[in-house]
């Protein structure tokens, strides 16, 4: 259940998307209210509503077609139209919720991937903090050995959260860091190991091949590791996230998506085509900088926030 404070932050974070939806719905309401019927202006208004919210062409066309069929049967009021639109969007996100995995034989190894700039390391800290607050014990691994200050950033989070960080020097083999961290985590008896990874490598390296190598090396230590691979995406780039996610999923199994930086973007609707195409569970969404601004994804609350006045 989404707490009220987070729902308020979600409503606020989606302000730009909400405004676009509200303005277009108001225009549609006026047409229907003036009894001009379900003419082309209505459908053009609904199409603009969805496209400006960045729901994508495929999702927009499907929702509009479903609404056309429904409207012919019900001759709905503006309020009924809003309700049905929300229901149609909710149907797209059916099955989108996912919870963080828990391995029967700890530690649960969580590999966190994504390009630089998505907030990957901060996301690790926030999720790790949630696990610890729920009674778990956590170790962190600084697997991003290529980016300047990435190791130091994770170590600072470890100090702040009271969590041990397994790290080597900059430029070290990330797979070796991951293997070493899993060995330490098992010996320490922690419940969760979070492994940071690079979002960009030097030109002589291939990022996806490096991530495959990390996975292979982890499985030498635990056949089922990583037990969770989270892809962190920046909501601000909208539907470009689909191509980004597709590139990762073609290389390694992705078990969940974390969508960050929903605050301040007009592209909140991009979550619909993202899940519609890839069917990867949305495990967390973020709407701000504080730890409380990252919460498990609740599709019902997300849609309510999109249509909130």
RAGI-V606468 format. One record per residue. N is the residue number from 1. PHI is phi in whole degrees, 0 to 359 (NA if undefined). PSI is psi in degrees with one decimal (999 if undefined). Layout:
N;PHI;PSI + N;PHI;PSI
//
This chain:
1;NA;129.9 + 2;285;128.2 + 3;286;159.4 + 4;295;-36.2 + 5;295;-44.0 + 6;293;-37.4 + 7;299;-40.5 + 8;297;-40.3 + 9;292;-36.6 + 10;295;-44.7 + 11;301;-44.7 + 12;294;-43.4 + 13;296;-30.0 + 14;267;16.5 + 15;307;-46.4 + 16;294;-41.6 + 17;293;-43.8 + 18;301;-41.0 + 19;297;-43.6 + 20;298;-43.4 + 21;295;-46.2 + 22;298;-44.1 + 23;297;-42.8 + 24;289;-37.0 + 25;294;-38.2 + 26;299;-40.2 + 27;295;-42.5 + 28;296;-41.9 + 29;301;-40.5 + 30;296;-39.8 + 31;295;-46.8 + 32;294;-41.8 + 33;296;-31.6 + 34;279;4.4 + 35;60;34.7 + 36;278;-2.8 + 37;82;-178.7 + 38;271;69.8 + 39;269;-173.7 + 40;299;-30.4 + 41;299;-37.1 + 42;297;-48.6 + 43;290;-34.2 + 44;294;-38.1 + 45;294;-42.0 + 46;292;-37.6 + 47;296;-44.4 + 48;297;-39.6 + 49;304;-50.7 + 50;288;-43.1 + 51;292;-38.3 + 52;289;-22.5 + 53;278;-1.1 + 54;71;36.4 + 55;280;-9.7 + 56;87;159.7 + 57;293;-46.3 + 58;297;-46.6 + 59;295;-43.4 + 60;301;-47.4 + 61;297;-39.9 + 62;291;-43.4 + 63;296;-43.5 + 64;297;-41.3 + 65;296;-42.5 + 66;296;-38.8 + 67;292;-36.8 + 68;299;-46.2 + 69;297;-44.4 + 70;295;-43.4 + 71;296;-36.4 + 72;298;-32.3 + 73;278;-29.0 + 74;243;-15.8 + 75;42;63.5 + 76;283;160.6 + 77;279;167.0 + 78;305;-39.8 + 79;293;-39.9 + 80;294;-35.3 + 81;297;-45.9 + 82;303;-45.6 + 83;298;-42.9 + 84;290;-36.5 + 85;298;-44.1 + 86;298;-39.8 + 87;295;-41.7 + 88;296;-42.5 + 89;293;-37.0 + 90;297;-35.6 + 91;296;-33.0 + 92;295;-35.0 + 93;269;7.5 + 94;300;127.0 + 95;87;4.7 + 96;280;-16.1 + 97;282;137.1 + 98;218;146.5 + 99;254;157.7 + 100;294;131.4 + 101;294;155.6 + 102;228;118.3 + 103;284;138.0 + 104;297;-31.0 + 105;243;94.9 + 106;303;155.2 + 107;273;155.3 + 108;280;120.4 + 109;266;120.9 + 110;246;109.9 + 111;269;127.8 + 112;244;121.5 + 113;234;166.9 + 114;148;161.3 + 115;284;161.5 + 116;299;143.9 + 117;97;-5.2 + 118;276;-12.1 + 119;91;30.8 + 120;298;-49.8 + 121;293;-40.9 + 122;295;-37.0 + 123;297;-42.6 + 124;304;-46.9 + 125;298;-41.5 + 126;293;-43.8 + 127;290;-40.8 + 128;299;-39.0 + 129;297;-38.3 + 130;296;-42.4 + 131;298;-44.7 + 132;296;-40.2 + 133;295;-24.4 + 134;271;5.5 + 135;104;0.8 + 136;277;168.6 + 137;240;139.2 + 138;229;141.5 + 139;236;146.1 + 140;246;149.5 + 141;232;128.2 + 142;271;77.8 + 143;276;-6.0 + 144;270;88.0 + 145;263;5.6 + 146;257;-35.9 + 147;282;136.3 + 148;303;130.3 + 149;71;4.0 + 150;296;-41.1 + 151;296;-45.9 + 152;298;-37.5 + 153;297;-44.9 + 154;292;-36.8 + 155;296;-37.2 + 156;297;-41.2 + 157;295;-40.7 + 158;300;-43.1 + 159;297;-43.5 + 160;295;-37.1 + 161;267;-6.2 + 162;72;36.8 + 163;241;139.9 + 164;288;139.2 + 165;242;122.9 + 166;269;122.3 + 167;214;155.8 + 168;235;-174.6 + 169;287;160.4 + 170;300;136.8 + 171;92;-3.7 + 172;292;164.1 + 173;289;116.7 + 174;301;-35.8 + 175;295;-37.2 + 176;294;-37.3 + 177;297;-44.0 + 178;296;-44.0 + 179;297;-46.2 + 180;299;-42.3 + 181;295;-41.1 + 182;295;-38.9 + 183;299;-45.3 + 184;295;-42.8 + 185;297;-41.0 + 186;294;-42.2 + 187;295;-34.8 + 188;279;-14.5 + 189;74;25.5 + 190;284;158.0 + 191;274;-28.0 + 192;221;138.8 + 193;239;119.9 + 194;256;126.6 + 195;247;117.1 + 196;283;151.6 + 197;223;164.8 + 198;287;150.0 + 199;253;-3.9 + 200;196;138.3 + 201;242;164.9 + 202;300;157.9 + 203;300;-23.9 + 204;278;-4.3 + 205;249;155.1 + 206;246;120.9 + 207;302;-48.1 + 208;295;-37.6 + 209;295;-36.0 + 210;294;-40.7 + 211;293;-38.2 + 212;298;-40.5 + 213;295;-42.8 + 214;301;-44.3 + 215;298;-44.9 + 216;299;-43.8 + 217;291;-39.1 + 218;300;-37.3 + 219;287;-12.9 + 220;289;-25.4 + 221;265;-31.5 + 222;209;116.0 + 223;304;-28.1 + 224;260;1.0 + 225;279;150.3 + 226;287;146.8 + 227;279;-17.4 + 228;213;132.5 + 229;235;109.3 + 230;262;130.5 + 231;258;120.6 + 232;265;125.0 + 233;237;147.4 + 234;265;114.6 + 235;300;-23.1 + 236;296;-20.2 + 237;266;3.3 + 238;61;-134.0 + 239;289;-10.0 + 240;299;-20.1 + 241;298;-27.4 + 242;295;-47.1 + 243;296;-39.4 + 244;297;-46.9 + 245;295;-39.3 + 246;299;-40.2 + 247;297;-39.5 + 248;290;-44.1 + 249;293;-23.8 + 250;286;-16.0 + 251;253;-41.0 + 252;221;152.4 + 253;291;122.0 + 254;259;125.1 + 255;262;-15.1 + 256;193;155.9 + 257;245;140.9 + 258;244;117.3 + 259;258;113.6 + 260;257;168.1 + 261;60;36.9 + 262;293;-21.7 + 263;290;134.6 + 264;84;7.0 + 265;249;148.4 + 266;266;11.9 + 267;245;31.9 + 268;299;-28.0 + 269;288;-9.2 + 270;294;-16.0 + 271;297;-31.6 + 272;294;-54.3 + 273;293;-28.4 + 274;299;-49.9 + 275;285;-36.8 + 276;301;-40.6 + 277;277;-43.5 + 278;263;-24.0 + 279;55;35.9 + 280;263;129.3 + 281;305;139.2 + 282;268;108.4 + 283;269;-35.4 + 284;216;151.5 + 285;230;150.0 + 286;235;138.7 + 287;231;19.7 + 288;175;-171.7 + 289;271;-30.2 + 290;285;161.3 + 291;300;-35.2 + 292;288;-13.2 + 293;275;2.5 + 294;245;119.4 + 295;223;157.2 + 296;303;142.2 + 297;289;132.6 + 298;234;102.4 + 299;299;-36.3 + 300;296;-44.8 + 301;294;-36.8 + 302;299;-46.4 + 303;292;-40.6 + 304;301;-40.9 + 305;295;-38.9 + 306;300;-35.2 + 307;257;7.0 + 308;289;138.7 + 309;283;999
//
